[in-house]
Amino acid sequence: MSPLPRIAAILVAGGTGSRFGAETPKQFLPLLGRAVIRHAAEALAAEGTLLQPVGDATAIDAALGGVPHLPAVPGGATRQASVRAGLEALAPHAPDIVLVHDAARPVIPGGTVTALVAALAEAAGAIPAVAVTDTLKRATDGRIDATISRENLFRAQTPQAFHFPLLLALHRAAREDATDDASILEAAGHKVALVAGHEDNIKLTFAEDFVRLENTLLRAMVPRVGTGYDVHAMETGRKLILCGVEVAHERGLAGHSDADVGIHALCDAIYGALAEGDIGRHFPPSEAAWKDADSARFLVHAAGRVAARGGVLANVDVTLICERPTIAPHAPAMISRIAELLGIPPGKVSVKATTTERLGFTGRMEGIAAQAVATIMLPFGG
C-alpha cells in the first residue's frame, strides 16, 4: 500500500484588498466573530495540511492564534511572487502535494480537497471550477461590442492543487504576471484537471459579499438556546452593579463577587446554551480569587467559550426584576456595556425590567432577581 501523500497548503494573505474599500485588509476583517483568514485556515487544518501563511506575520499570528501553522513569510509585490515565497518556505519540508488558497475565500466546501488530490493521480494540477451560466458580453465605454459564447467556460476557484516539485520549478522559471497558479502550468504545456467547484466558495471582493458569506456559514450551524436565573439580596454599604453599570442607589447587592445579578444570569444562559454547566462551575464562589471580582470577567469568559466552540452569539436578552431602582434610564448604558463585553453589536442585546407588583422578596425590596436568554449558533456536531 502506497503511503499517504504529504500535503501542504499555502494561504495567500498578502493582498491589501483595495477593491473592498476597508482600511483593514479584507482577509483580516471579522466574519461571524472570527477573521476571514481564520475560517480558511481552520478548513485547511481540518484536512491535515501543513499550513504555510504568506503575508503580514503580526496580523496573521493574531488572526490564527491556536491554529497550527508554520511561521508566516512576507508576501511579494504580486500574487505570483507571494505564492513563490510560500513555495520556497515549504521547500525544506518537501511535501508531495501543495494546495494554494486565497485567504479571502473563507469557505472550502466539504470534499473539495479530497477531489483535488484524487485528480492529481492523472494530472499535473487540479482546480475547483464552476461552469459559467450567465450570458457574457464584451463592452467598451458602457456599450456592448459582442456576445461571448459561454460554452466550455468556467470560473476558477481555490484551493488549487499541484505536485509540489513541479510547481516550485515552474514558479522559479515563470514571469510574475500570472493571476492563478493553474495558468503557469498551462503555459508550460501541463495538463490541469477541473473538479466540481461550489457556489459557496465565495471570494470576498466587495462589501456585499459579506452578507452572502455570513448566510453561507450560518447554514452550516444549528441554533442553541440557554436560560439563566439569579438572585442576590440587598445589602447596605455595597455598590449596586447591574449589567456592568454602576447604578446610584442606597444599597447594593450581597455576593462573593460584585454580585452583578444581570451578568450572572446571562453567563448561566450562555453556558447553558453550550451545555457547559453554570457560572459556579467556571468561577467557584469558594475561591478567594473571585472575591469582589468584576463580573465583566465572567461574561468575557463565557463569550470566549462560544468562540472556542466555533460559534457566534445571535442575541441575548436580560430581564431585571425589582421595584427599585428604575432600570429604564440605565438600560442603554447596560446594553452598550454587555455588547462591548460580548463583542457583538448592541442590536443583538436586550435589557429590560419588570416588577412583581410588590409581591415576594423583590416586591419587599429585599433583593433583585434576573433572568436571561441567550441564543447561539454552533457548527453541526459542535
Long-range contacts (C-beta under 8 A, 24 or more apart in sequence): 5-95, 5-96, 5-97, 5-117, 6-50, 6-93, 6-94, 6-95, 6-96, 6-97, 7-47, 7-48, 7-49, 7-50, 7-95, 7-96, 7-97, 7-98, 7-99, 7-113, 7-117, 8-49, 8-50, 8-51, 8-52, 8-90, 8-93, 8-95, 8-97, 8-98, 8-99, 8-164, 9-44, 9-47, 9-49, 9-50, 9-51, 9-52, 9-98, 9-99, 9-100, 9-101, 9-159, 10-52, 10-53, 10-54, 10-83, 10-86, 10-87, 10-90, 10-98, 10-99, 10-100, 10-101, 11-37, 11-40, 11-41, 11-44, 11-51, 11-52, 11-53, 11-54, 11-69, 11-86, 11-101, 11-103, 12-54, 12-55, 12-75, 12-79, 12-82, 12-83, 12-86, 12-100, 12-101, 12-102, 12-103, 13-37, 13-53, 13-54, 13-55, 13-56, 13-59, 13-60, 13-72, 13-75, 13-103, 14-54, 14-55, 14-56, 14-74, 14-75, 14-76, 14-79, 14-82, 15-55, 15-75, 15-79, 15-103, 15-104, 17-104, 19-205, 19-206, 20-204, 20-205, 20-206, 20-207, 21-207, 22-207, 25-56, 25-59, 26-104, 26-204, 26-205, 27-55, 27-103, 27-104, 27-204, 28-59, 28-63, 29-204, 29-210, 31-106, 31-204, 31-210, 31-213, 31-214, 31-217, 32-214, 32-217, 32-218, 32-312, 32-377, 33-306, 33-307, 33-311, 33-312, 33-313, 33-343, 34-307, 35-63, 35-64, 36-103, 36-104, 36-106, 36-204, 36-213, 37-63, 37-64, 37-103, 37-104, 37-106, 38-63, 38-64, 38-67, 39-106, 39-107, 39-217, 40-101, 40-102, 40-103, 40-104, 40-105, 40-106, 40-108, 41-67, 41-69, 41-103, 42-67, 42-310, 43-106, 43-107, 43-108, 44-99, 44-101, 44-108, 44-113, 44-159, 45-69, 47-113, 49-99, 49-113, 50-90, 50-93, 50-95, 52-86, 52-89, 52-90, 53-86, 53-103, 54-82, 54-83, 54-85, 54-86, 54-89, 55-82, 55-103, 76-176, 77-176, 78-176, 78-177, 79-178, 79-179, 79-180, 80-171, 80-174, 80-176, 80-177, 80-178, 80-181, 80-184, 81-176, 83-171, 83-181, 84-171, 84-172, 87-164, 87-167, 87-168, 87-171, 88-168, 90-164, 91-168, 94-164, 95-164, 96-163, 96-164, 97-161, 97-162, 97-163, 97-164, 98-161, 98-162, 98-163, 98-164, 98-167, 99-159, 99-160, 99-161, 100-158, 100-159, 100-160, 100-161, 100-162, 100-167, 100-181, 101-158, 101-159, 101-160, 102-158, 102-203, 104-203, 104-204, 104-205, 105-157, 105-158, 105-201, 105-202, 105-203, 105-204, 106-202, 106-204, 106-213, 106-217, 107-200, 107-201, 107-202, 107-213, 107-216, 107-217, 108-159, 108-201, 109-198, 109-200, 109-201, 112-159, 112-195, 112-197, 112-198, 112-201, 113-159, 113-161, 115-195, 115-196, 116-159, 116-160, 116-161, 116-195, 117-161, 119-161, 119-193, 119-195, 120-161, 120-162, 120-163, 120-193, 122-191, 122-193, 123-190, 123-191, 123-192, 123-193, 124-162, 124-163, 124-166, 124-185, 124-190, 124-191, 124-192, 125-160, 125-161, 125-162, 125-163, 125-167, 125-181, 125-182, 125-185, 125-190, 125-191, 125-192, 125-193, 126-160, 126-161, 126-162, 126-192, 126-193, 126-194, 126-195, 127-156, 127-157, 127-158, 127-160, 127-161, 127-180, 127-182, 127-192, 127-193, 127-194, 127-195, 128-156, 128-157, 128-158, 128-159, 128-160, 128-194, 128-195, 128-196, 128-197, 128-198, 128-201, 129-154, 129-155, 129-156, 129-157, 129-194, 129-195, 129-196, 129-197, 130-154, 130-155, 130-157, 130-196, 130-197, 130-198, 130-199, 131-155, 154-194, 154-197, 155-197, 156-180, 156-182, 157-197, 157-198, 157-201, 157-203, 158-201, 166-190, 218-377, 220-379, 220-380, 221-311, 221-312, 221-377, 221-378, 221-379, 221-380, 222-377, 222-378, 222-379, 222-380, 223-314, 223-375, 223-376, 223-377, 224-273, 224-274, 224-275, 224-311, 224-375, 224-376, 224-377, 224-378, 225-273, 225-373, 225-374, 225-375, 225-376, 226-268, 226-269, 226-270, 226-271, 226-272, 226-273, 226-274, 226-373, 226-374, 226-376, 227-268, 227-269, 227-272, 227-371, 227-372, 227-373, 227-374, 228-264, 228-265, 228-266, 228-267, 228-268, 228-269, 228-270, 228-271, 228-272, 228-278, 228-370, 228-371, 228-372, 228-373, 228-374, 229-265, 229-268, 229-369, 229-370, 229-371, 229-372, 230-261, 230-264, 230-265, 230-268, 230-369, 230-370, 231-261, 231-361, 231-367, 231-368, 231-369, 231-370, 232-259, 232-261, 232-264, 232-367, 232-368, 233-361, 233-366, 233-367, 234-365, 234-366, 234-367, 234-368, 240-325, 241-295, 242-320, 242-327, 242-330, 242-334, 242-368, 243-318, 243-320, 243-334, 243-335, 243-337, 243-338, 243-351, 244-295, 244-296, 244-299, 244-334, 244-337, 244-338, 244-341, 245-330, 245-333, 245-334, 245-337, 247-325, 247-330, 248-325, 249-324, 249-325, 253-367, 253-368, 256-285, 256-290, 256-291, 256-292, 257-283, 257-285, 257-290, 257-291, 257-292, 257-293, 257-294, 257-295, 257-298, 258-292, 258-293, 258-294, 258-295, 259-295, 260-295, 261-320, 261-368, 261-369, 261-370, 262-318, 262-320, 262-334, 262-351, 262-370, 262-372, 263-295, 263-296, 263-298, 263-299, 263-338, 264-295, 264-298, 264-370, 265-318, 265-370, 265-371, 265-372, 266-299, 266-302, 266-316, 266-318, 266-338, 266-370, 266-372, 266-374, 267-295, 267-298, 267-299, 267-301, 267-302, 268-372, 269-316, 269-372, 269-373, 269-374, 270-302, 270-303, 270-305, 270-306, 270-313, 270-316, 270-374, 270-376, 271-302, 271-305, 272-374, 273-374, 273-375, 273-376, 274-305, 274-306, 274-309, 274-311, 274-376, 274-378, 276-305, 296-337, 296-341, 299-338, 299-341, 299-342, 300-341, 303-341, 303-342, 303-343, 306-376, 309-378, 309-379, 309-382, 310-378, 310-379, 310-382, 311-376, 311-377, 311-378, 311-379, 311-382, 312-376, 312-377, 313-342, 313-344, 313-348, 313-374, 313-375, 313-376, 314-348, 314-375, 314-376, 314-377, 315-348, 315-349, 315-350, 315-374, 315-375, 316-342, 316-344, 316-348, 316-349, 316-350, 316-372, 316-373, 316-374, 316-375, 317-349, 317-350, 317-351, 317-352, 317-372, 317-373, 317-374, 318-350, 318-351, 318-352, 318-370, 318-371, 318-372, 319-352, 319-353, 319-354, 319-370, 319-371, 319-372, 320-351, 320-352, 320-353, 320-354, 320-368, 320-369, 320-370, 321-353, 321-354, 321-355, 321-356, 321-362, 321-368, 321-369, 321-370, 321-371, 322-353, 322-355, 322-362, 322-365, 322-368, 322-369, 323-355, 323-356, 323-358, 323-362, 323-363, 323-365, 324-365, 326-353, 327-351, 327-352, 327-353, 328-353
